[in-house]
Amino acid sequence: MGVFLGKIISLYEIALLIRIVLSWVPHNPYNQAVQFLYKITDPVLNPVRKLIPPFRGIDFSPVIVFVGLGILKRIVVSLF
């Protein structure tokens, strides 16, 4: 079970990484795949953005979420 949850967290990390890369390149925000990506990443990123707003145009929320996901993955895998 722990390995399965670890894989799910890894997939979410990949989605988050794609979201970060999309912020650097021009893209169509109305594309269904992009909308899906926003839909699954915004619920995690937005609360972090409220706690730590972008500083001089740099959004640190993905970094914080990556660290949190890494900690969560280690805990989940070690528990099971």
MOMOVEN-V698912 format. One record per pair of residues at least 12 apart in sequence whose C-alpha atoms are under 6 Angstrom apart, sorted by the first residue. I is the first residue (numbers start at 1). J is the second residue. D is the distance in Angstrom with one decimal. If there is no record, write none. Layout:
I,J,D
I,J,D
This chain:
2,76,5.6
2,77,4.5
2,80,4.7
3,77,5.9
6,73,5.4
48,61,5.6
49,61,5.7
